Amino acid sequence: MSDFPVPPPQGPPPPPLPPSGQPPSYPPPGAPAPPTGYQPPAPPPYPPAAAPVPPGPPPSGRGRGGLIAVIAVLAVLLLVAATVAVVAVVRDDGSSTASTQKEGEVFLEAAADDGPDVFTTAAKTTPPSIAPVATPTTAQAGATGAVSGGQPGLYGGTNKAGTCDAGAIATYLAANPAKAKAWVDALNADPTLSWSGGSQVTTAQVGQYLAELTPVVLLRDTRVTNHGFSNGRATPRQAVLQSGTAVLVDRYGTPRVKCACGNPLTKPVEQTTKVTYTGTQWPGFDPATIVVVQPSTVVVETFVIVNVQTGAVIERPPGSDGSDDVASTTTTVAPTTTTLPPLDPADFCSAIIRYDTTVSVDTPEEAIPYFADLAARAPVELRADMALLLSTLQEISATGADNTESPAVLAAVAHVEQWVLANCAYDLNG
């Protein structure tokens, strides 16, 4: 620091800014030189720094995370969908293969068709004939209508008899490690995969995983990603499996294996362009009745299935081969007549956290079955709120009306979020 006081600057103030847009020299030419030791003050920043912008008001409910985000995003998606039509056409030639599948192309796979690039036919059995009485009379609307894997009557079977030998698949894969690696890699790519061992399956766990699966028969034409095997790797293809196809489902009711070929199955990839169905149409094929099975939000304790030969309703324990089937006391499999008991708080916490971390909101159809399961099993103190949120989702889906920021909906969301934070130690907005 200087030993003497610093005098003020000498001479006139700086001239105006020159046309060049550059700041003037400082001090200006011709001004008296300052005394020795004088350091002129630094010029002000140029251009002057902008004043900080005060924060605006918080975003509306549409910007929030958690449950309200799901509802709000669905409203936007449906409004967009109302102006964009995706046209489906059907081609009867089967010249394409999985490796040459075009964007928007979906293969038709008949119940008796093994399909290309099979993993193994070791588990193949003769599929049962399906009596007309066993086929549901009403299918979910929409080209990719979504249904919950725990819905009673979604699947069929034959009493006291399985339709797939899971053990034979396990034995075959254990003897073919390259195929076993490709098989588990295909399953592990699905973010909805969940079993008692976690969210991934290793080759050493194939037998244990398959032992948890349950043999059933599809009662509706079902969209999946079917993974074949070729050149040492899994070959995914978008497909529709015909009603009557034997599959293995996991404990959430999701199809995981096509029995005739041993191929792993995962959630279908949403098509954003015109959909073309390639292959031979079977009698009754209608793109409007195809369904996508979404995992139930809770573990299915008993599969309520339809006897495809008699139309009777039977109950099949998960992981059983059909030998433990019992006649059901349920006289109807319509989901609207099935009342489920509420989950205890710990189980509901697990279910809603699973919903919050795995639900997809790519389409409204994907979210509603998850939420319907939660609403049906909600604790008593949350049932009114969950029912209101479910009806809001359904109204958005049916009409496109966006009521996500109504006081009643916001209050219901806040109550559910507060309950989950207090009882589950989980922040739905986190």
FENJODA-V569208 format. One record per residue. RES is the residue in one small letter. SS is DSSP state (h for helix, s for strand, l for the rest). PSI is psi in whole degrees, 0 to 359 (none if undefined). Layout:
res=RES ss=SS psi=PSI
res=RES ss=SS psi=PSI
//
This chain:
res=m ss=l psi=146
res=s ss=l psi=152
res=d ss=l psi=357
res=f ss=l psi=160
res=p ss=l psi=148
res=v ss=l psi=119
res=p ss=l psi=163
res=p ss=l psi=163
res=p ss=l psi=148
res=q ss=l psi=156
res=g ss=l psi=179
res=p ss=l psi=164
res=p ss=l psi=164
res=p ss=l psi=147
res=p ss=l psi=167
res=p ss=l psi=162
res=l ss=l psi=127
res=p ss=l psi=160
res=p ss=l psi=337
res=s ss=l psi=344
res=g ss=l psi=1
res=q ss=l psi=148
res=p ss=l psi=149
res=p ss=l psi=161
res=s ss=l psi=157
res=y ss=l psi=123
res=p ss=l psi=165
res=p ss=l psi=156
res=p ss=l psi=145
res=g ss=l psi=351
res=a ss=l psi=145
res=p ss=l psi=141
res=a ss=l psi=139
res=p ss=l psi=160
res=p ss=l psi=157
res=t ss=l psi=137
res=g ss=l psi=349
res=y ss=l psi=133
res=q ss=l psi=114
res=p ss=l psi=148
res=p ss=l psi=148
res=a ss=l psi=140
res=p ss=l psi=153
res=p ss=l psi=154
res=p ss=l psi=143
res=y ss=l psi=127
res=p ss=l psi=159
res=p ss=l psi=143
res=a ss=l psi=138
res=a ss=l psi=142
res=a ss=l psi=143
res=p ss=l psi=140
res=v ss=l psi=123
res=p ss=l psi=146
res=p ss=l psi=142
res=g ss=l psi=182
res=p ss=l psi=154
res=p ss=l psi=152
res=p ss=l psi=159
res=s ss=l psi=180
res=g ss=h psi=334
res=r ss=h psi=339
res=g ss=h psi=359
res=r ss=l psi=162
res=g ss=l psi=195
res=g ss=h psi=209
res=l ss=h psi=317
res=i ss=h psi=330
res=a ss=h psi=320
res=v ss=h psi=312
res=i ss=h psi=316
res=a ss=h psi=318
res=v ss=h psi=321
res=l ss=h psi=323
res=a ss=h psi=316
res=v ss=h psi=315
res=l ss=h psi=320
res=l ss=h psi=324
res=l ss=h psi=322
res=v ss=h psi=317
res=a ss=h psi=333
res=a ss=l psi=339
res=t ss=l psi=356
res=v ss=l psi=119
res=a ss=l psi=131
res=v ss=l psi=119
res=v ss=l psi=132
res=a ss=s psi=134
res=v ss=s psi=162
res=v ss=s psi=129
res=r ss=s psi=135
res=d ss=l psi=6
res=d ss=l psi=145
res=g ss=l psi=37
res=s ss=l psi=336
res=s ss=l psi=156
res=t ss=l psi=173
res=a ss=h psi=323
res=s ss=h psi=341
res=t ss=h psi=17
res=q ss=l psi=129
res=k ss=l psi=161
res=e ss=l psi=131
res=g ss=l psi=356
res=e ss=s psi=134
res=v ss=s psi=127
res=f ss=s psi=142
res=l ss=s psi=125
res=e ss=s psi=109
res=a ss=l psi=157
res=a ss=l psi=326
res=a ss=l psi=5
res=d ss=l psi=123
res=d ss=l psi=328
res=g ss=l psi=171
res=p ss=l psi=161
res=d ss=l psi=52
res=v ss=l psi=148
res=f ss=l psi=307
res=t ss=l psi=146
res=t ss=l psi=17
res=a ss=l psi=332
res=a ss=l psi=3
res=k ss=l psi=133
res=t ss=l psi=168
res=t ss=l psi=119
res=p ss=l psi=141
res=p ss=l psi=150
res=s ss=l psi=144
res=i ss=l psi=118
res=a ss=l psi=146
res=p ss=h psi=328
res=v ss=h psi=337
res=a ss=h psi=348
res=t ss=l psi=127
res=p ss=l psi=141
res=t ss=l psi=341
res=t ss=l psi=125
res=a ss=l psi=155
res=q ss=l psi=133
res=a ss=l psi=154
res=g ss=l psi=146
res=a ss=l psi=332
res=t ss=l psi=54
res=g ss=s psi=137
res=a ss=s psi=141
res=v ss=s psi=151
res=s ss=s psi=139
res=g ss=l psi=344
res=g ss=l psi=4
res=q ss=l psi=125
res=p ss=l psi=136
res=g ss=l psi=3
res=l ss=l psi=324
res=y ss=s psi=166
res=g ss=s psi=180
res=g ss=s psi=185
res=t ss=s psi=138
res=n ss=l psi=129
res=k ss=l psi=19
res=a ss=s psi=131
res=g ss=l psi=168
res=t ss=l psi=14
res=c ss=l psi=138
res=d ss=l psi=90
res=a ss=h psi=326
res=g ss=h psi=325
res=a ss=h psi=324
res=i ss=h psi=317
res=a ss=h psi=317
res=t ss=h psi=316
res=y ss=h psi=314
res=l ss=h psi=327
res=a ss=h psi=330
res=a ss=h psi=355
res=n ss=l psi=79
res=p ss=h psi=327
res=a ss=h psi=317
res=k ss=h psi=323
res=a ss=h psi=320
res=k ss=h psi=315
res=a ss=h psi=323
res=w ss=h psi=311
res=v ss=h psi=327
res=d ss=h psi=320
res=a ss=h psi=314
res=l ss=h psi=317
res=n ss=h psi=344
res=a ss=l psi=349
res=d ss=l psi=116
res=p ss=l psi=345
res=t ss=l psi=359
res=l ss=l psi=130
res=s ss=l psi=134
res=w ss=s psi=183
res=s ss=l psi=338
res=g ss=l psi=1
res=g ss=s psi=213
res=s ss=l psi=9
res=q ss=l psi=156
res=v ss=l psi=131
res=t ss=l psi=166
res=t ss=h psi=328
res=a ss=h psi=342
res=q ss=h psi=4
res=v ss=h psi=313
res=g ss=h psi=317
res=q ss=h psi=318
res=y ss=h psi=313
res=l ss=h psi=329
res=a ss=h psi=340
res=e ss=h psi=345
res=l ss=l psi=159
res=t ss=s psi=130
res=p ss=s psi=130
res=v ss=s psi=175
res=v ss=s psi=133
res=l ss=s psi=135
res=l ss=l psi=359
res=r ss=l psi=150
res=d ss=l psi=129
res=t ss=s psi=131
res=r ss=s psi=135
res=v ss=s psi=171
res=t ss=s psi=117
res=n ss=s psi=124
res=h ss=s psi=112
res=g ss=s psi=190
res=f ss=s psi=125
res=s ss=s psi=138
res=n ss=l psi=39
res=g ss=l psi=10
res=r ss=s psi=164
res=a ss=s psi=141
res=t ss=s psi=97
res=p ss=s psi=143
res=r ss=s psi=144
res=q ss=s psi=132
res=a ss=s psi=158
res=v ss=s psi=122
res=l ss=s psi=130
res=q ss=l psi=147
res=s ss=l psi=135
res=g ss=l psi=352
res=t ss=l psi=133
res=a ss=s psi=131
res=v ss=s psi=165
res=l ss=s psi=131
res=v ss=s psi=153
res=d ss=l psi=185
res=r ss=l psi=354
res=y ss=l psi=8
res=g ss=l psi=12
res=t ss=l psi=129
res=p ss=s psi=128
res=r ss=s psi=340
res=v ss=s psi=135
res=k ss=s psi=118
res=c ss=l psi=321
res=a ss=l psi=333
res=c ss=l psi=356
res=g ss=l psi=9
res=n ss=s psi=139
res=p ss=s psi=146
res=l ss=s psi=139
res=t ss=s psi=177
res=k ss=l psi=146
res=p ss=l psi=154
res=v ss=l psi=127
res=e ss=l psi=135
res=q ss=l psi=129
res=t ss=l psi=357
res=t ss=l psi=181
res=k ss=l psi=130
res=v ss=s psi=131
res=t ss=s psi=121
res=y ss=s psi=118
res=t ss=s psi=130
res=g ss=l psi=177
res=t ss=l psi=125
res=q ss=l psi=141
res=w ss=l psi=160
res=p ss=l psi=131
res=g ss=l psi=359
res=f ss=l psi=132
res=d ss=l psi=116
res=p ss=h psi=334
res=a ss=h psi=346
res=t ss=h psi=6
res=i ss=l psi=140
res=v ss=s psi=158
res=v ss=s psi=125
res=v ss=s psi=123
res=q ss=s psi=143
res=p ss=l psi=138
res=s ss=l psi=149
res=t ss=l psi=348
res=v ss=l psi=156
res=v ss=l psi=132
res=v ss=l psi=119
res=e ss=l psi=326
res=t ss=s psi=130
res=f ss=s psi=119
res=v ss=s psi=107
res=i ss=s psi=167
res=v ss=s psi=131
res=n ss=s psi=113
res=v ss=l psi=352
res=q ss=l psi=334
res=t ss=l psi=340
res=g ss=l psi=357
res=a ss=l psi=157
res=v ss=s psi=130
res=i ss=s psi=159
res=e ss=s psi=132
res=r ss=s psi=121
res=p ss=s psi=141
res=p ss=l psi=140
res=g ss=l psi=358
res=s ss=l psi=165
res=d ss=l psi=10
res=g ss=l psi=342
res=s ss=l psi=343
res=d ss=l psi=14
res=d ss=l psi=146
res=v ss=s psi=153
res=a ss=s psi=138
res=s ss=l psi=146
res=t ss=l psi=352
res=t ss=l psi=128
res=t ss=l psi=351
res=t ss=l psi=152
res=v ss=l psi=12
res=a ss=l psi=126
res=p ss=h psi=335
res=t ss=h psi=343
res=t ss=h psi=4
res=t ss=l psi=118
res=t ss=l psi=122
res=l ss=l psi=142
res=p ss=l psi=151
res=p ss=l psi=149
res=l ss=l psi=153
res=d ss=l psi=161
res=p ss=h psi=320
res=a ss=h psi=317
res=d ss=h psi=323
res=f ss=h psi=323
res=c ss=h psi=313
res=s ss=h psi=319
res=a ss=h psi=315
res=i ss=h psi=329
res=i ss=h psi=321
res=r ss=h psi=317
res=y ss=h psi=312
res=d ss=h psi=332
res=t ss=h psi=347
res=t ss=h psi=345
res=v ss=l psi=141
res=s ss=l psi=137
res=v ss=l psi=29
res=d ss=l psi=325
res=t ss=l psi=151
res=p ss=h psi=324
res=e ss=h psi=332
res=e ss=h psi=332
res=a ss=h psi=325
res=i ss=h psi=316
res=p ss=h psi=321
res=y ss=h psi=310
res=f ss=h psi=326
res=a ss=h psi=320
res=d ss=h psi=315
res=l ss=h psi=316
res=a ss=h psi=323
res=a ss=h psi=334
res=r ss=h psi=11
res=a ss=l psi=147
res=p ss=l psi=157
res=v ss=h psi=318
res=e ss=h psi=348
res=l ss=h psi=355
res=r ss=h psi=319
res=a ss=h psi=318
res=d ss=h psi=314
res=m ss=h psi=323
res=a ss=h psi=320
res=l ss=h psi=317
res=l ss=h psi=322
res=l ss=h psi=316
res=s ss=h psi=328
res=t ss=h psi=315
res=l ss=h psi=316
res=q ss=h psi=325
res=e ss=h psi=320
res=i ss=h psi=316
res=s ss=h psi=321
res=a ss=h psi=322
res=t ss=h psi=343
res=g ss=l psi=1
res=a ss=l psi=131
res=d ss=l psi=101
res=n ss=l psi=24
res=t ss=l psi=343
res=e ss=l psi=17
res=s ss=l psi=150
res=p ss=h psi=321
res=a ss=h psi=317
res=v ss=h psi=315
res=l ss=h psi=322
res=a ss=h psi=319
res=a ss=h psi=317
res=v ss=h psi=314
res=a ss=h psi=319
res=h ss=h psi=316
res=v ss=h psi=315
res=e ss=h psi=319
res=q ss=h psi=319
res=w ss=h psi=315
res=v ss=h psi=320
res=l ss=h psi=319
res=a ss=h psi=323
res=n ss=h psi=337
res=c ss=h psi=354
res=a ss=l psi=41
res=y ss=l psi=131
res=d ss=l psi=112
res=l ss=l psi=346
res=n ss=l psi=4
res=g ss=l psi=none
//
